[in-house]
Each structure stands twice: as structure tokens, then as C-alpha cells.
Amino acid sequence: MSVSVLTTVRRLSAATAVAAAVVGAAALPAAAAGHHSGRSHGVVYISNVRYDSTGRGARTNVALNQQWVAVTNDSRKAVNLNGWSLSDAAGHTFTFHHYSLGARATVRVHTGVGRDTRSDLYQDRRSQVWDKSDTAKLRNNRGRLVDQISWNQHRATGHPRQGGGRH
């Protein structure tokens, strides 16, 4: 091969490598941004709601404990929820005390009285909290809104993963 052909080949190889690096560098942030911007929730979020403990015996402890809000940790590390709160539109507030939500774990916060476990916490209330039309808000220990969902008799808003009634 002549020197001019080798020089041309080297230049084309270098240009191809630079172009690939530029395309790769541009694609990487776009892909990462798309992954995060496409999520409808953060690391800890309200993943499910069951508010429909109505009808006969709705004030029994069994019925009250059929009302719950599920909070999920999507990360690979446990999250300390000490001081976090869960509240409804009327201002009923449950505050997490000495509770760490495990990695990729979910806890249900029940309305009634019960014995707390890793997967179930109890507000120890004697009356309903979540109504047919309500909003559940999750706040961190600084009072910042982390997640919320609102619903009514016909549909839920806030996240496509939730809905009214049994879920």
C-alpha cells in the first residue's frame, strides 16, 4: 500500500472513532434522562391504596384494617422513614416512628388497631380515614411532599399504578 492510502485509512478510522464517541456520548445522557424522566414516582412512593371499607360493620377493627395505603421503596438500600408522614385531605396524619423500609420492599399502613410488623403498620384509629373521594400524601421528615394520589368514586389520579377500591 502506498503512504497516501495508509494516511487516508488512518484518517477515516480516526474520524469514525471520533464520530462513534460523539454519538455514544450524546446517546448515553439521553437514555439516562429518558429512564428517569419516564418514571412517575421517586425511590419511595405510594404504590397502592385500598379505601373501600364501607357498608355494614365498617367501623369494626377488621373493616378499618381493610383500609390501607401501601408505601414502596424501589431502591436497593433501606430507607429510614423515621419522621415521615402519611396524611389524607382532612388532615388525619400518621407519622412513621423508628421504621426503616427495606430495599425493594412495601409496607401497608392500615387504619385500625394492630401489631406492627415489617410489612404492616397500624394507625390505631377507631374510625375511617380514607374516603371514597380523598388524597393520600406522603411527606419526608422535612415536610416535603414525596408523593401523592387522589381518587374519587370513578377513577384515581396521580399515578397510573393506583386506583380506587381494592388494588
Secondary structure as GFF3:
##gff-version 3
##sequence-region A 1 167
A	DSSP	alpha_helix	3	37	.	.	.	ID=ss1
A	DSSP	beta_strand	44	50	.	.	.	ID=ss2
A	DSSP	alpha_helix	61	64	.	.	.	ID=ss3
A	DSSP	beta_strand	68	73	.	.	.	ID=ss4
A	DSSP	beta_strand	79	80	.	.	.	ID=ss5
A	DSSP	beta_strand	85	87	.	.	.	ID=ss6
A	DSSP	beta_strand	93	95	.	.	.	ID=ss7
A	DSSP	beta_strand	100	101	.	.	.	ID=ss8
A	DSSP	beta_strand	106	110	.	.	.	ID=ss9
A	DSSP	beta_strand	120	122	.	.	.	ID=ss10
A	DSSP	beta_strand	134	139	.	.	.	ID=ss11
A	DSSP	beta_strand	145	151	.	.	.	ID=ss12
A	DSSP	beta_strand	156	157	.	.	.	ID=ss13
###
